[in-house]
Amino acid sequence: MPVRRAIAVFGVVVTLLAGCRAAENERRPEPVRPRWEMAVLPVPPGSPGRLILRDVTACAGRWYAIGAVGAPDGGTRPAAWRSADGRDWTPLSLRPISYYGERAVLYAVGCHEGRIAVIGARAGGAHGNPRVRTWRQDADGGLTEVPAEFELYGGPEAVSASRIAGGAAGWLIAGARTGGAAVWRSPDATGFELVDGAAGLASDVRLTTLAVDAAAVPGGWLVGGGGRPAGQTDRDPFVWSSGDGRAWTRLALPATSADEIVQRLLRVGDVIYAVGVRGSGFQAWVFEPRAGSAGQWRAAGGFGTTGAGAVAGAEAVAGDGGAVLAMTVAADGHRLWRSAAGGSSWLPVALPTDVSAGGDSSAAVTMWDGRMVVTLDDGVAARVWFAPLGPV
């Protein structure tokens, strides 16, 4: 090849590579880098072991983290912590009343009027299915396991008891049975009633449903999830509303031909955010009330990629003022995202340490009063980190 031609071809290649890098840089904005500090999380009294973290929330000016202590032989015992500043944490007293309660891993926490309620589970029995238990918070701050018959959450029709929310109407757990989306309701978290087969919520001949998260709103509840229409391979995103947790109205969110599901709900003032998966990425939907009308849901911004070879999902959402945070898990691990534009655009937020997907890993985030707290568990060690929200 003549020298001049070789130089020209090389120049074209360099130009193309530069263009690809520029396009990649446009697709991958520089992440927000908070000033993270690691918190002090003591091992609760009892047998030694590694800390396991599964969820975190802010509740009436206090922070709560939940999980378990894992023994070297694979055994677990439930654990929960409370903090006034996100820096120093104190273990809560736990009062299990059953065999599986003594071994539960606490994985979902909700808040209402300054008290929390928690869901935990431990696999067991002949088929190794999760044995779900709930916990209520007592006046002394400790958690007491709530008595429950096995088939309230388990049995041959069990699928999942995913998330718990508290509100003016009491407490609500979102999940599913073999008959589709289901909820459990309670006025005070001291005992739950299963609402199964409810018209509009459960599966029917036209739609197979699944509920994943719940949120309290003025006048009742919202439940988020998805449904697969008959004859369709992909799911569509849905939100259900109810005043009492018994009668439900189904609402289809803006959908595409991709597989879509709502996995987390968040209320910030009058605005409701739904975050989940849309095809090969993550998606936010937003409901904003409008003067003179009931308002409507709209598809806001998409962000991130799910990748291949891993189960992807939105693990947690949190909001404070005009900011919204979302923790996701995908093939490239657990990631934190921030939106300051009503869910329309999202920026990556650098976590204090990388946590890969899969195994026994998990991550969660909450936010209150201009400060965010994250829990990161890579399956070997678990840590709590905190940082001021800061500007974007």
Salt bridges, closest charged atoms under 4 A:
GLU24 OE2 - ARG28 NH1 3.37
GLU30 OE2 - ARG33 NH2 3.26
GLU37 OE1 - ARG87 NH2 3.41
ASP55 OD2 - ARG163 NH1 3.27
GLU102 OE1 - ARG103 NH1 3.31
GLU113 OE2 - HIS112 NE2 3.71
ASP138 OD2 - ARG95 NH2 2.74
ASP138 OD1 - ARG136 NH1 2.16
ASP140 OD1 - ARG95 NH2 3.03
GLU145 OE2 - ARG133 NE 3.21
GLU193 OE1 - ARG185 NH1 2.85
GLU193 OE2 - ARG246 NH1 3.06
ASP204 OD2 - ARG206 NH2 3.62
ASP204 OD2 - ARG250 NH2 3.56
ASP213 OD1 - ARG163 NE 3.84
ASP259 OD2 - ARG235 NH2 2.76
GLU260 OE2 - ARG278 NE 2.46
GLU288 OE1 - ARG298 NE 3.47
GLU315 OE1 - HIS334 ND1 2.77
ASP332 OD2 - ARG335 NE 3.86
ASP360 OD2 - ARG50 NH2 3.37
ASP360 OD1 - ARG54 NH2 2.67
ASP377 OD1 - ARG50 NH1 3.14
ASP377 OD2 - ARG54 NH1 3.21
